[in-house]
Amino acid sequence: ATIHGDTVYDADVVIVGSGAGGATLAAELAECGLDVVMIEEGRYYTTRDFTADASGMIRQLYRDGGASMAIGDPPVLFQEGRTVGGSTVVNGGMSWRTPERILERWRREAGIANIEMRDMEAYFARVEKRINVRHQDPESIGHDNALLKQGADAKGWRVIPNLRNQVHCPGSNNCAFGCPTGAKQSALVSYVPRALHFGARLLSDVKVDKILMHGKRAIGVSGHVVGEDDRKSHRVVVRAKLVVSACGAIQTPALLARSGIRTPSGRLGKNLSLHPNVKLVATFDEPVRGWEGVHQAYQVREFEGEGLLFAAVNIPPGVLAMTTNGRGAELGRLMADYDKMVVAGMLCEDTATGRVRSINGRPQAFYQLAQFDAEKLIRGVALLSELLFAAGARSIITPFAHVPALERHDDTRTLYDRTIKRSQMEVVTVHMMGTAAMGRDRTRAVTDDHGFVHDADRLMVCDASLFPTPIGVNPMETIMALATRAAAHVLDNVSRYQ
Ligand SMILES: Cc1cc2nc3c(=O)[nH]c(=O)nc-3n(C[C@H](O)[C@H](O)[C@H](O)COP(=O)(O)OP(=O)(O)OC[C@H]3O[C@@H](n4cnc5c(N)ncnc54)[C@H](O)[C@@H]3O)c2cc1C
């Protein structure tokens, strides 16, 4: 809707954020007859708007141009989508169920009821149907991924084809800049249109400033239209019987905090996990043309038990040059071999937790990488280098400053012998989780078993903030399954909200 003046809307449910959590919940509730308003700060782009102009797309689809930073040693660069469909519009499409051991841990440590695999099975299946979770068509897999698999096979390591939410994805390798073919079934082309079909309303370009409270009861939200150059325009108020924050694990705690919400646990914004991620750049003698074919067609799962997953992730040359160790002519020489590169990355299930503070109403993340996790990353880089040499790599640039390029297999061992400080590590992430964690105990958790904020009424969180712990796999499907589960709970008590 285009909003021409200050406006007040009424609804049964207002959901702030239209990403993995928000769009899923909106569709599930609208389908069962609830009057839902979704509010999204970002713009409503369509598939036709998405191009291979990486820097232009980053400016349009990502918050802060994709350059958000968690303060720590090392600082961790992180990215959040800011557009209708949220981060699902720019994500890689990996779609994995929460590992059983994690669900069991949530039951055991957070006391969450009905969260085990047998309880979640139907929710996962429903999500997988809605977003079409499938293996890639084989012809969409490029040579960089074939080399990753070849290396894993040579080492005898477990490697599996990735499951992705897509319909005959041709492998244009543009996931991170909006899918130009519409093959990726992001929330933009799955749950958002489904919600609209069932009568939900969507207010895009509207930023929610505050949740409106009457005592402990949430009664609506107030915000403003985001005008050109992010200027504040008309005021928007939505009054509702249920208020949901689905802004993601960085924005949700800030929204709750600036709305004056205090939880008995004092844990709002704490418990931030990040799945710290590092990348290696391997150069081969043969042409690789890593931009051809889908990225992350496979995952190396051999070290899953240690909390490490490996994958090949082609990165556009401009972004790669900006984020790779090296400078001047040396960097120029490296980039001249762009067509011979395999860029590989890893996901690390972390043990440290950071926090999001609300400073003048804006979130600022703080995260200190644990020494244990730093050592795990060094081991991961050594192992992944072994794999890449086994696949035929000529040299490998590590994510560690002042560590010379690895030129042969035996060099991988030197990584264990050197002192590599955390400050030398170039760490990034796209998986922020846990800042309004679920848990039965109100003195330890921010939200209850279904995401209702402890000690508040009619106020719910429905996004990655809910995770009590990191999950060790890509989080989108877990968020969507938890949203589906939360919707079922709301619908069980539907008379409260209509
Ligand atoms: C580049 C990238 C690649 C990724 N790859 C994968 C992958 O392959 N597989 C996977 O499982 N996960 C992946 N992820 C992570 C996954 O996409 C996210 O974990 C997931 O989308 C988070 O869901 P969410 O509902 O918590 O938040 P989001 O999906 O980020 O949605 C939050 C929405 O809320 C909006 N919002 C925030 N504050 C306000 C406000 N005040 N007012 C109005 N709107 C607001 C935001 O603009 C945003 O659109 C990736 C993420 C990124 C960024």
The ligand as a Gaussian input file, in Angstrom:
#p B3LYP/6-31G(d) Opt

LIG

0 1
 C       23.815000     -13.358000       2.656000
 C       23.075000     -14.353000       3.506000
 C       23.130000     -15.710000       3.180000
 C       22.459000     -16.638000       3.976000
 N       22.399000     -17.955000       3.583000
 C       21.590000     -18.812000       4.254000
 C       21.334000     -20.116000       3.759000
 O       21.801000     -20.498000       2.697000
 N       20.525000     -20.927000       4.484000
 C       19.984000     -20.542000       5.681000
 O       19.321000     -21.353000       6.320000
 N       20.196000     -19.305000       6.161000
 C       20.949000     -18.427000       5.462000
 N       21.087000     -17.148000       5.901000
 C       20.453000     -16.782000       7.164000
 C       18.938000     -16.664000       7.072000
 O       18.552000     -16.046000       5.867000
 C       18.470000     -15.867000       8.271000
 O       18.905000     -16.541000       9.438000
 C       16.964000     -15.719000       8.330000
 O       16.436000     -15.126000       7.174000
 C       16.621000     -14.869000       9.542000
 O       15.231000     -14.818000       9.634000
 P       14.570000     -13.752000      10.581000
 O       13.111000     -13.904000      10.462000
 O       15.202000     -13.859000      11.910000
 O       15.037000     -12.323000       9.998000
 P       15.097000     -11.768000       8.517000
 O       14.830000     -12.823000       7.519000
 O       16.379000     -11.034000       8.404000
 O       13.885000     -10.733000       8.461000
 C       13.814000      -9.618000       9.310000
 C       13.099000      -8.495000       8.572000
 O       12.657000      -7.540000       9.537000
 C       12.792000      -6.252000       8.991000
 N       12.878000      -5.292000      10.092000
 C       13.842000      -5.219000      11.033000
 N       13.577000      -4.223000      11.889000
 C       12.419000      -3.648000      11.478000
 C       11.639000      -2.556000      11.961000
 N       11.987000      -1.861000      13.047000
 N       10.509000      -2.217000      11.292000
 C       10.118000      -2.918000      10.182000
 N       10.838000      -3.966000       9.687000
 C       11.970000      -4.322000      10.335000
 C       14.085000      -6.342000       8.202000
 O       14.164000      -5.303000       7.256000
 C       13.993000      -7.736000       7.603000
 O       13.406000      -7.691000       6.330000
 C       21.756000     -16.199000       5.134000
 C       21.696000     -14.846000       5.450000
 C       22.337000     -13.919000       4.644000
 C       22.268000     -12.457000       5.003000

